[in-house]
Amino acid sequence: QLQLVESGGGLVQPGGSLRLSCGTSGSTLDGYGIAWFRQAPGKEREPVACISSSGASTNYADSVKGRFTISRDNAKNTVHLQMNSLRPEDTAVYYCYTNSGPRDYWGRGTQVTVSS
């Protein structure tokens, strides 16, 4: 069973940067497209960015275009989300996600807090 593990969250000031990582425990991300979602308090979970299994195709939510970059290092079995120019409204728990057929896989999330 695929287990996704997020890391890299934390507290950062507005305008700062963080890099989130998504890896696996005892498996591989090869062949999986990967997406990042986020959920702020009192709000629904929303998609942030996604990347194809090859890394050739990426997509972003309008709210993060030009500030966030998703990438993957298949040799290291990791997908990254580089977040620059962070804003207070980016505060949320960030989740790594993929699916295989009807099966969804979610990580447990990593907290990102943007505050002065």
N, C-alpha and C positions, 0 to 999 in steps of 0.2 A: 504494500500500500504506500502511495506517495505521501510523504510528510513534508510540508513546506515550513520553512523557518525564516522569519524576518529578523533583521538586526539593524542597528544604526540610528534608531530614533533618539530623541533627547530634547533638551530645552535650548532654544536658540533665539537670539534677538531678531526683530524685524530687519530684513535686508540680508540676513545671514544665509548660510548654506548648510545642508546636511546631505549625506549619501546613505540611502537605505540599500540593504542587500537582502536578496531572497535566495536561500539555498535549500538543500534537502537533507534529510536524515536517512542515510542508508539507501539512497536511490539516485536517480539521475534526472536532470531536466531535459536531456536530449529528446528532441521530437515534440516537445510541448511548447505551445505558445503560452506566454505568461502575461498576466495583467496585474496592475496595482489598483486597488480600490482604497477609499478612505471613508471613515465615518466620524463625523463630529457629534458632540453631545446634542441629543434631541433631534438629530437629522438622520435621513436615510443614508445607507451606504451608497457611494457613488463611484463610478469608474474614473480613474485618473490618467492611466497610460497603459498601453499594451505593446507587446513585441512578438513577432512571429517566431517560429521555432528556429529559423535560420538567422534571425536578426535583421533580415533585409527590409522588413516592413514594420513601421511603428505608427501609433496613433495616440493623440493626446486630447484630453478635455480642453475646451476653450479657455477655461479658467487658469490653466497651467502652461499653455503654449508659450514658447519662448523663455520659460523659466525652468522647466523640468526636462530632463533627458533620461530616457530609458535605454538601457544597453544590456548586452549579455556577453558573458565570457564562458563559452561552452567548455573550454579546457578546465576552467575552475568550477564548472557546474553552478554558476551564479548569475543572477540577474540583478542589475543595479538600477536605482532611481536617484539620479543626481538632482537635488532640489536647490535652486539658487533664488536669490531675491525673495526670500520667504516673507509671507505676510501673516498677520494674526489669524486671518480667515483660513489659512492652511492648517491650523491646529486641528488634529484629528488622530484617530488610530488608523494606521496604514496597514493594509492587508495585501498579501501576495495570493494570487488565485490562478488556477488552471483547471482544465477539465479534460476528461477522456470519455468520449461517448456521453452517456447520461450521468456520469459520475463527476461531481464537483469536488475540488480540493481547495481548502483554505488554510492559510497559516493562522497563528493565534494573534498576530498583529503586533505592531510596535508603535508606541506613543510618540507623536511629534507635537511639541508645544512651542509656539512662536509668541514670545512675549518679552516686553522690556522690563 
